[in-house]
Amino acid sequence: MTKDKSKSNKEELKDKDIETTENQIVEETCEKEESKIEENKDTKKTKKSSKEKKADELAELTIQLQEISDKYVRLSAEFDNYRKRTLKEKMELTKSGGEKILINILPVMDNFERALQSIDAAKDIDAIKDGVHLIYGNFKEFVTQNGVKEIEAVNQAFDTDIHEAITKIPAPTKELKGKVVDCVEKGYFLHDKVIRFAKVVVGE
């Protein structure tokens, strides 16, 4: 009887050990499954968050693109307005650019008219000459004030940049070889630019 009891006790212990082992295996399996489920959840979360990040980035880029597009449209409109305004100002300047010069030349014209009126009645030729010289002096002063300067020609070395040779003649002296002997038509600078070449005769 004692042996049977001990056997049954051993068997019970074995059964208990088996149950305990089975329970442990089940528990471990459950824990693993739970951890896998949690890992899957975490993976889904990370995937979702990366998608959300991409969506956010796309939204930011769209906003930036819209801002740049608006700036471009505004700048384009401003430039177009500036171009139209500049063209209008340029046209107005072209129309009225000579106004100041014409206003300043009117007194010279008045003097010429006075001289013409007095020529018929005048008996003193010297007075007429003085009047003409005076008008010429006024006109020369006017053009000088507006940046017009006479090109020096006679006895100067011939320079194709400012002189235009219309003919050549034998030089009266050795010193005048290759120089301007006579000026047929005066040339003029406007500031530093030649507006009319001096037409000259060159000695050879």
Backbone bond lengths (Angstrom), bond angles and torsions (degrees), N, CA, C in turn:
res aa  C-N    CA-C-N  psi(-1)  N-CA   C-N-CA  omega(-1)  CA-C   N-CA-C  phi
1 M - - - 1.471 - - 1.515 110.91 -
2 T 1.287 115.77 -40.90 1.485 120.78 -178.85 1.504 109.82 -64.29
3 K 1.341 115.72 -41.16 1.469 119.89 178.88 1.516 110.42 -63.59
4 D 1.310 116.76 -41.32 1.461 120.36 -179.82 1.514 110.87 -63.30
5 K 1.320 115.19 -37.83 1.468 120.41 179.92 1.521 110.54 -66.04
6 S 1.311 113.03 -45.97 1.481 117.17 -178.73 1.543 109.87 -63.28
7 K 1.331 114.57 -37.47 1.474 118.74 178.15 1.510 110.39 -63.89
8 S 1.310 114.99 -45.89 1.468 118.58 -179.29 1.518 110.69 -64.77
9 N 1.361 115.75 -36.11 1.481 119.54 177.03 1.537 111.10 -63.39
10 K 1.312 113.94 -43.03 1.474 119.03 179.51 1.527 110.82 -63.22
11 E 1.310 114.34 -43.30 1.459 119.09 -179.85 1.533 110.79 -63.53
12 E 1.348 113.07 -40.32 1.474 117.22 178.27 1.524 110.26 -62.52
13 L 1.344 114.78 -43.41 1.478 119.20 178.92 1.528 111.10 -61.08
14 K 1.321 114.49 -42.32 1.469 119.24 178.89 1.520 110.38 -61.97
15 D 1.344 113.93 -44.64 1.470 118.39 179.86 1.531 111.14 -61.16
16 K 1.371 112.00 -41.44 1.474 116.50 179.50 1.533 110.95 -63.84
17 D 1.323 114.78 -42.07 1.482 119.44 178.57 1.527 110.70 -61.58
18 I 1.306 114.48 -41.48 1.475 119.67 179.92 1.522 109.89 -64.21
19 E 1.354 114.49 -44.86 1.472 118.84 179.05 1.522 111.36 -61.47
20 T 1.370 111.74 -43.72 1.480 116.44 179.66 1.520 110.58 -61.66
21 T 1.302 116.53 -44.16 1.474 120.93 179.33 1.524 110.75 -62.40
22 E 1.347 114.13 -43.72 1.458 118.30 179.07 1.528 110.90 -62.19
23 N 1.346 113.15 -43.02 1.482 117.71 178.83 1.530 111.37 -61.37
24 Q 1.329 113.43 -41.65 1.481 118.02 179.60 1.538 110.80 -63.49
25 I 1.333 114.84 -42.04 1.474 119.87 179.49 1.520 110.21 -62.69
26 V 1.348 115.37 -43.75 1.464 120.96 -179.93 1.528 110.18 -62.29
27 E 1.353 113.82 -44.84 1.464 119.00 -179.37 1.539 110.82 -62.34
28 E 1.331 114.11 -45.43 1.472 119.18 -179.70 1.527 110.64 -62.32
29 T 1.357 114.31 -42.46 1.459 119.06 179.07 1.534 110.63 -61.69
30 C 1.345 115.23 -42.88 1.471 120.34 178.87 1.528 111.03 -62.44
31 E 1.349 113.82 -43.54 1.470 118.42 179.24 1.530 111.17 -61.19
32 K 1.338 114.84 -42.74 1.473 119.47 179.32 1.525 110.98 -62.39
33 E 1.350 114.23 -43.97 1.465 118.42 -179.91 1.531 110.99 -62.47
34 E 1.355 114.05 -42.23 1.472 118.63 179.51 1.535 111.02 -62.50
35 S 1.361 113.39 -42.85 1.478 117.44 -179.67 1.526 110.59 -64.46
36 K 1.381 115.57 -38.08 1.472 119.11 177.11 1.527 111.07 -63.25
37 I 1.329 115.19 -42.47 1.470 119.73 178.92 1.531 110.66 -61.14
38 E 1.345 114.46 -43.10 1.476 118.99 179.58 1.531 111.13 -64.92
39 E 1.355 114.03 -40.58 1.467 118.62 178.43 1.533 110.79 -61.82
40 N 1.349 114.66 -42.89 1.465 119.22 177.98 1.528 111.53 -61.23
41 K 1.370 113.72 -40.95 1.474 118.48 177.76 1.516 110.87 -61.34
42 D 1.370 114.68 -45.28 1.470 119.99 179.69 1.530 111.30 -61.39
43 T 1.361 114.87 -41.87 1.466 119.62 179.20 1.518 110.57 -62.14
44 K 1.342 115.69 -43.77 1.457 120.00 177.80 1.517 111.54 -61.19
45 K 1.358 113.77 -40.18 1.466 118.65 179.23 1.526 110.72 -62.32
46 T 1.368 114.81 -46.44 1.472 118.83 -179.61 1.520 110.77 -63.75
47 K 1.368 115.64 -40.29 1.460 119.05 177.24 1.526 110.57 -61.96
48 K 1.301 115.35 -43.73 1.457 120.38 179.90 1.515 110.85 -63.95
49 S 1.329 114.90 -42.01 1.464 118.35 -178.82 1.529 110.74 -66.88
50 S 1.340 119.21 -36.78 1.468 121.68 177.85 1.532 110.18 -66.10
51 K 1.356 115.28 -39.33 1.461 118.78 175.99 1.527 110.88 -63.63
52 E 1.336 114.71 -41.34 1.465 118.99 178.46 1.525 110.98 -63.56
53 K 1.353 114.39 -40.13 1.475 118.93 178.40 1.518 110.75 -61.24
54 K 1.322 116.17 -45.99 1.461 120.14 178.85 1.524 111.50 -61.21
55 A 1.319 115.49 -40.76 1.469 119.94 178.72 1.521 110.68 -63.91
56 D 1.354 115.72 -41.52 1.467 120.24 178.59 1.532 110.58 -63.69
57 E 1.340 115.89 -44.52 1.469 120.19 179.24 1.527 111.07 -61.07
58 L 1.337 114.87 -42.58 1.458 120.02 178.76 1.530 111.29 -62.33
59 A 1.336 115.51 -40.40 1.473 120.19 178.92 1.531 110.34 -64.87
60 E 1.351 116.89 -42.23 1.473 121.19 178.34 1.526 111.11 -62.77
61 L 1.352 115.51 -44.43 1.471 119.79 179.29 1.528 111.38 -63.14
62 T 1.322 115.82 -38.15 1.468 120.22 177.94 1.526 110.84 -63.10
63 I 1.342 115.48 -42.33 1.473 120.05 178.35 1.530 110.68 -63.65
64 Q 1.356 115.57 -44.51 1.470 120.03 179.29 1.524 111.12 -61.58
65 L 1.331 115.84 -43.16 1.460 120.46 178.67 1.523 111.20 -61.54
66 Q 1.321 116.03 -40.57 1.468 120.83 178.85 1.522 110.69 -63.63
67 E 1.363 115.94 -42.42 1.467 120.54 179.09 1.529 111.01 -62.97
68 I 1.350 116.19 -45.08 1.466 120.79 179.82 1.526 110.13 -62.93
69 S 1.332 116.00 -41.78 1.461 120.59 179.36 1.528 110.82 -62.42
70 D 1.333 116.60 -42.13 1.475 121.04 178.08 1.526 110.90 -62.69
71 K 1.362 115.79 -43.79 1.474 120.21 178.90 1.519 110.73 -60.67
72 Y 1.348 115.47 -43.41 1.467 120.14 -179.11 1.531 110.48 -62.16
73 V 1.334 115.96 -44.50 1.468 120.17 -179.23 1.525 109.96 -62.12
74 R 1.357 116.31 -42.89 1.467 120.65 -179.95 1.530 111.11 -64.20
75 L 1.352 115.36 -45.82 1.468 119.90 179.94 1.521 111.59 -62.76
76 S 1.319 115.72 -41.17 1.459 120.70 178.69 1.529 110.74 -61.58
77 A 1.321 116.39 -42.73 1.474 120.81 179.27 1.527 110.80 -66.22
78 E 1.349 115.87 -41.95 1.471 120.09 179.18 1.528 110.71 -63.31
79 F 1.352 116.30 -43.02 1.469 119.78 179.89 1.524 110.87 -64.47
80 D 1.328 116.67 -39.90 1.456 121.06 179.46 1.533 110.27 -62.90
81 N 1.343 116.06 -42.79 1.469 120.70 177.19 1.527 111.04 -62.89
82 Y 1.356 115.43 -43.15 1.472 120.39 179.36 1.535 110.67 -61.96
83 R 1.334 116.46 -43.46 1.463 121.16 -179.74 1.531 111.00 -61.82
84 K 1.344 116.07 -45.20 1.465 119.92 179.86 1.532 110.95 -64.08
85 R 1.350 115.42 -42.69 1.462 119.95 -179.79 1.531 111.11 -63.46
86 T 1.364 115.72 -41.82 1.468 120.43 179.90 1.521 111.28 -64.72
87 L 1.340 116.01 -42.73 1.471 119.69 177.83 1.525 111.44 -61.45
88 K 1.328 115.86 -40.62 1.466 120.62 179.52 1.524 110.50 -64.22
89 E 1.356 116.02 -45.17 1.466 120.61 178.71 1.527 110.96 -62.56
90 K 1.339 115.79 -40.22 1.464 120.10 179.95 1.529 110.70 -63.67
91 M 1.323 117.05 -42.69 1.457 121.01 178.42 1.526 111.13 -62.85
92 E 1.341 115.93 -41.04 1.466 120.20 178.97 1.529 110.90 -65.43
93 L 1.352 115.98 -40.50 1.464 120.11 177.94 1.524 111.71 -64.54
94 T 1.341 115.82 -39.15 1.462 120.13 178.75 1.529 110.65 -63.47
95 K 1.335 115.95 -39.96 1.467 119.88 -179.66 1.525 111.85 -69.24
96 S 1.340 115.15 -43.71 1.472 118.94 -173.74 1.532 113.13 -106.73
97 G 1.347 117.47 12.12 1.471 120.67 -177.34 1.516 112.72 -63.50
98 G 1.345 117.02 -37.71 1.465 120.80 -178.70 1.518 113.86 -87.40
99 E 1.337 116.80 3.53 1.467 120.95 -175.63 1.526 111.63 -60.31
100 K 1.348 115.99 -46.00 1.469 120.22 -177.38 1.527 110.99 -62.38
101 I 1.354 115.72 -43.53 1.465 120.52 -179.60 1.525 110.08 -63.64
102 L 1.336 116.29 -44.22 1.469 119.74 -178.87 1.527 111.68 -64.76
103 I 1.329 116.53 -38.50 1.472 119.96 178.18 1.531 110.17 -62.67
104 N 1.348 115.76 -41.74 1.468 119.68 -178.60 1.528 113.32 -73.14
105 I 1.341 116.62 -22.69 1.474 119.89 -179.49 1.536 111.88 -85.22
106 L 1.323 116.77 -15.36 1.472 120.29 -178.68 1.534 113.22 -60.67
107 P 1.348 120.42 -41.12 1.480 119.48 176.95 1.523 113.03 -59.71
108 V 1.351 116.79 -35.79 1.473 120.14 177.52 1.533 109.37 -64.10
109 M 1.325 115.68 -41.32 1.471 120.36 178.33 1.534 110.38 -63.84
110 D 1.347 116.54 -39.63 1.471 120.54 176.96 1.526 110.99 -59.63
111 N 1.343 116.01 -42.69 1.468 120.30 179.30 1.528 111.18 -62.85
112 F 1.337 116.42 -40.51 1.469 119.69 177.45 1.534 110.55 -61.51
113 E 1.316 116.69 -42.69 1.465 120.61 -179.55 1.535 111.03 -63.24
114 R 1.332 116.31 -41.21 1.474 120.39 177.69 1.528 110.38 -62.92
115 A 1.357 114.71 -41.10 1.468 119.05 179.67 1.527 110.78 -63.55
116 L 1.331 115.88 -41.85 1.472 119.65 179.92 1.527 111.43 -64.09
117 Q 1.330 117.10 -37.16 1.468 121.12 179.26 1.533 111.41 -67.31
118 S 1.340 115.28 -35.13 1.465 118.93 -175.89 1.535 112.95 -85.62
119 I 1.347 117.92 -15.12 1.470 120.76 -177.35 1.533 110.80 -62.35
120 D 1.349 116.48 -45.09 1.471 120.10 -176.04 1.534 111.51 -64.46
121 A 1.324 116.69 -39.06 1.467 120.03 -176.34 1.529 112.51 -87.00
122 A 1.332 117.42 -16.69 1.469 120.65 -174.03 1.522 110.98 -74.90
123 K 1.341 113.94 141.03 1.460 120.50 176.22 1.521 111.18 -110.29
124 D 1.338 115.90 -18.59 1.462 120.70 -178.60 1.537 108.60 -95.29
125 I 1.342 115.56 108.61 1.467 120.28 -178.14 1.528 111.01 -67.93
126 D 1.307 116.97 -34.35 1.473 120.66 179.69 1.536 111.16 -61.57
127 A 1.316 117.15 -37.37 1.468 121.69 178.63 1.525 110.51 -65.13
128 I 1.349 115.85 -39.55 1.480 120.33 178.38 1.525 109.76 -64.77
129 K 1.339 116.05 -43.87 1.465 120.35 178.76 1.519 110.90 -60.22
130 D 1.320 116.40 -45.26 1.475 120.56 179.91 1.532 110.64 -61.25
131 G 1.351 114.33 -40.20 1.469 118.75 179.51 1.524 111.64 -63.34
132 V 1.349 116.50 -43.00 1.471 120.70 179.68 1.530 110.11 -64.91
133 H 1.316 116.79 -43.56 1.468 120.72 178.31 1.542 111.29 -61.56
134 L 1.316 114.89 -38.93 1.468 119.96 179.02 1.526 110.96 -64.06
135 I 1.341 115.86 -44.05 1.477 120.18 178.69 1.529 110.28 -64.01
136 Y 1.336 116.16 -43.03 1.472 120.31 178.53 1.531 110.79 -61.01
137 G 1.340 116.30 -41.95 1.476 120.69 178.09 1.525 111.33 -61.49
138 N 1.336 116.03 -41.96 1.477 120.41 178.60 1.532 111.11 -62.75
139 F 1.340 114.44 -44.12 1.472 118.92 -178.62 1.526 110.94 -66.24
140 K 1.343 116.73 -40.94 1.471 120.87 179.51 1.532 110.75 -63.86
141 E 1.312 115.97 -39.33 1.466 120.61 177.63 1.533 110.53 -64.54
142 F 1.334 115.16 -39.74 1.465 120.31 179.47 1.533 111.16 -61.44
143 V 1.343 117.59 -48.72 1.467 120.09 -178.13 1.528 111.02 -67.44
144 T 1.337 117.57 -33.54 1.474 120.98 177.83 1.530 110.40 -64.88
145 Q 1.330 115.50 -41.10 1.474 119.62 178.55 1.524 111.57 -64.00
146 N 1.334 117.96 -25.27 1.463 122.03 179.33 1.528 112.74 -94.14
147 G 1.337 116.96 16.30 1.464 121.64 172.63 1.507 115.29 88.24
148 V 1.346 117.76 8.37 1.465 120.68 179.27 1.532 108.63 -91.08
149 K 1.347 115.40 128.85 1.466 120.85 -177.90 1.523 109.23 -133.33
150 E 1.327 115.41 140.00 1.467 121.30 -178.53 1.527 110.88 -74.27
151 I 1.339 116.35 140.04 1.467 121.29 176.79 1.525 108.86 -84.27
152 E 1.309 115.41 125.91 1.468 119.35 177.26 1.525 108.96 -70.98
153 A 1.336 116.22 135.23 1.460 118.88 -174.59 1.528 113.21 -131.57
154 V 1.320 117.68 -59.18 1.471 121.84 -172.65 1.532 110.31 -61.26
155 N 1.351 114.03 132.98 1.475 123.60 -179.53 1.541 113.25 68.45
156 Q 1.304 117.00 8.41 1.469 121.08 177.20 1.529 109.58 -96.09
157 A 1.324 116.56 152.86 1.468 120.65 176.10 1.535 109.02 -62.96
158 F 1.330 115.32 137.05 1.468 119.58 -178.51 1.532 110.17 -64.76
159 D 1.337 116.56 127.03 1.468 123.05 -177.34 1.526 108.06 -129.93
160 T 1.333 116.05 115.23 1.473 120.05 -177.02 1.530 112.64 -65.93
161 D 1.329 117.90 -16.41 1.468 120.93 179.52 1.522 112.06 -74.04
162 I 1.351 116.46 -24.59 1.469 119.21 -177.50 1.533 113.16 -128.31
163 H 1.334 116.78 -16.25 1.464 120.62 -178.55 1.534 111.19 -112.03
164 E 1.330 114.59 151.21 1.463 121.24 174.14 1.532 107.57 -125.80
165 A 1.335 115.93 111.78 1.469 119.90 -177.43 1.521 109.65 -77.64
166 I 1.330 116.09 124.66 1.475 119.44 177.39 1.526 111.12 -98.48
167 T 1.344 115.73 -22.55 1.463 119.83 176.09 1.527 109.74 -164.13
168 K 1.338 114.99 167.05 1.470 121.22 175.95 1.520 108.71 -124.34
169 I 1.315 114.89 143.15 1.465 119.92 177.34 1.529 108.53 -133.80
170 P 1.346 117.33 159.84 1.472 118.39 175.20 1.525 109.58 -60.79
171 A 1.323 116.24 132.92 1.469 120.91 -177.60 1.525 110.55 -66.32
172 P 1.346 116.97 131.56 1.468 119.39 179.17 1.527 112.50 -61.19
173 T 1.334 116.76 -33.49 1.472 121.85 177.78 1.526 108.91 -134.26
174 K 1.321 115.99 164.47 1.471 120.99 179.37 1.527 111.03 -63.64
175 E 1.339 115.59 -33.91 1.479 119.89 -177.82 1.542 111.72 -65.00
176 L 1.331 117.90 -25.52 1.469 121.80 -176.33 1.534 113.75 -91.19
177 K 1.323 117.45 4.07 1.472 119.79 176.57 1.536 109.36 -65.95
178 G 1.320 115.83 126.71 1.464 120.79 -178.47 1.516 113.56 76.10
179 K 1.327 115.53 9.64 1.469 119.68 179.16 1.531 109.99 -115.69
180 V 1.332 114.57 168.86 1.464 120.63 -179.74 1.531 108.44 -80.23
181 V 1.350 114.92 122.07 1.472 120.81 -179.74 1.531 110.24 -89.19
182 D 1.326 116.15 -38.09 1.469 120.00 -177.68 1.527 109.62 -148.77
183 C 1.346 115.84 152.52 1.479 121.24 177.71 1.526 107.98 -114.38
184 V 1.331 115.38 115.82 1.467 120.82 -179.26 1.531 111.03 -80.97
185 E 1.327 116.26 -39.56 1.479 121.44 178.90 1.530 108.69 -141.83
186 K 1.325 115.95 126.86 1.470 120.51 -176.60 1.528 110.93 -66.35
187 G 1.326 114.03 147.68 1.459 120.55 174.30 1.521 110.19 -108.31
188 Y 1.330 116.21 161.35 1.472 119.43 -175.48 1.536 111.48 -140.36
189 F 1.343 114.03 146.68 1.468 123.15 169.39 1.515 108.18 -97.82
190 L 1.328 116.23 145.43 1.463 121.23 162.86 1.515 104.80 -112.01
191 H 1.332 115.10 103.25 1.474 122.75 -168.47 1.532 107.54 60.10
192 D 1.347 120.29 -111.01 1.471 120.62 -179.60 1.529 112.42 -107.19
193 K 1.319 116.84 5.04 1.469 120.32 -177.24 1.536 109.75 -102.38
194 V 1.341 115.31 136.39 1.462 119.66 176.51 1.527 108.49 -76.41
195 I 1.335 115.90 119.57 1.476 119.03 177.51 1.528 110.98 -100.43
196 R 1.352 115.77 -17.99 1.466 119.76 172.75 1.530 108.85 -153.92
197 F 1.325 115.65 127.04 1.467 120.07 178.90 1.542 109.90 -73.50
198 A 1.312 114.40 145.54 1.471 118.97 176.21 1.519 108.75 -78.57
199 K 1.347 116.60 125.08 1.471 120.78 178.68 1.530 107.35 -87.86
200 V 1.343 114.69 119.27 1.464 119.16 -169.21 1.522 112.33 -131.47
201 V 1.364 113.28 164.13 1.459 122.14 172.74 1.524 106.54 -108.36
202 V 1.325 116.25 128.67 1.469 121.16 -174.35 1.536 108.88 -106.52
203 G 1.344 116.01 138.23 1.466 121.60 176.27 1.520 110.28 -85.65
204 E 1.358 114.84 142.06 1.466 118.87 177.99 1.531 111.15 -133.38
